[in-house]
Amino acid sequence: VSGVKRARIYRRKPRVLSDNQIAAILANLNPPHDLIFKWSLCTGLRRSTVVKLKLHQIPEQSNGSFVFIELVSKGGKPIRVPVTTGLVEQTQHFILGRREAWLRGAKQPSVFIGA
């Protein structure tokens, strides 16, 4: 069609972080940012989606090696995201430990406060 510009094609492929790069990043992150990074890394979710996680979305118990969490994607579409049991356990440990200490009994529906 004349007069219509074609969409730009990007030929650059995404780069994968090495194990050493991941370890270096995690070594320099403090809670809860280390956990937010792990969620993005393990699930492929955008950081903006991870920080919107609510307490009711994190299962209290899990059977097997992973669980599915129901989320709403950036476009408003419901999605089911597989999450490893280990990441769920780390998140529960954070919720019941450091997060609870930060809140001092205040009610907050989000997993990551002020992130």
Secondary structure as GFF3:
##gff-version 3
##sequence-region A 1 115
A	DSSP	alpha_helix	19	27	.	.	.	ID=ss1
A	DSSP	alpha_helix	33	43	.	.	.	ID=ss2
A	DSSP	alpha_helix	47	50	.	.	.	ID=ss3
A	DSSP	three_ten_helix	55	57	.	.	.	ID=ss4
A	DSSP	beta_strand	66	72	.	.	.	ID=ss5
A	DSSP	beta_strand	78	84	.	.	.	ID=ss6
A	DSSP	alpha_helix	85	94	.	.	.	ID=ss7
A	DSSP	pi_helix	95	99	.	.	.	ID=ss8
A	DSSP	alpha_helix	100	103	.	.	.	ID=ss9
###
